[in-house]
Amino acid sequence: MKRKILVILSNRLNRSQKARYLELDCANDGSILKEHPLRRAPREPRYDEVWENDDNRTSISSCASFKRKYRHPLEKPKRVRKG
């Protein structure tokens, strides 16, 4: 099963600089299948996970670490099982 992940690359020292958004298609083992740069911030919650790096990096390969953002507004709501 594939997962959709949103990666936000921002700059914590200069908040006026625009953030970059990347959409990743990943396999269950964590390997990246596809990477799509987005022109603007997504408007609807459609991602399984949201990750952020705030070290002013321009690509995923140059980042040393990411932080997972739990309950982010762009993350899909979890389905509640009844029973």
C-alpha positions in Angstrom: 0.0 0.0 0.0 1.3 3.4 -0.9 1.3 6.5 1.3 1.1 10.1 0.4 3.5 12.3 2.4 3.7 16.1 2.4 7.2 17.6 3.1 7.5 21.2 4.0 10.9 22.9 3.6 10.9 26.2 5.5 13.3 28.7 7.1 13.0 29.2 10.8 15.4 32.2 10.8 13.6 34.1 8.1 9.8 33.5 8.3 9.1 35.9 5.5 10.8 33.5 3.0 8.2 31.2 1.3 8.1 27.6 2.2 8.6 24.9 -0.4 6.2 22.0 -0.5 6.9 18.5 -1.8 4.5 15.6 -2.3 6.0 12.1 -2.0 4.6 8.7 -2.9 6.2 6.2 -0.6 6.0 2.4 -0.2 5.3 0.8 3.2 9.0 0.3 3.9 9.7 4.0 3.5 11.3 4.1 0.1 10.4 7.0 -2.1 8.6 6.1 -5.3 7.8 9.6 -6.7 8.6 13.1 -5.7 6.5 16.1 -6.9 7.2 19.7 -6.1 4.1 21.8 -5.5 3.6 25.4 -6.6 1.7 26.4 -3.5 0.4 25.1 -0.2 -2.2 22.4 -0.6 -5.7 23.5 0.4 -7.4 20.2 1.5 -6.3 17.5 3.9 -5.3 14.5 1.7 -1.9 13.3 3.1 -1.2 10.3 5.3 1.8 12.1 7.0 3.2 15.6 7.2 6.9 16.2 7.8 8.9 19.5 8.1 12.5 20.6 7.9 13.1 24.2 9.0 16.8 24.5 8.3 16.4 26.5 5.0 17.3 23.6 2.7 16.2 23.5 -0.9 15.9 19.7 -1.5 15.3 16.5 0.5 18.7 15.1 -0.3 20.4 18.1 1.5 18.3 17.7 4.7 19.8 15.9 7.7 16.6 15.5 9.7 12.9 16.0 9.5 10.2 16.4 12.2 6.8 14.7 11.9 3.9 17.1 12.4 1.1 15.1 14.1 -2.5 16.4 13.7 -1.4 18.9 11.1 -4.4 20.5 9.3 -3.3 19.0 5.9 -3.2 15.4 7.4 -6.2 13.2 6.6 -8.3 12.5 9.7 -8.0 9.0 11.1 -11.0 6.7 10.6 -12.6 5.6 13.8 -13.6 1.9 13.9 -16.9 1.1 15.4 -17.5 -2.2 17.1 
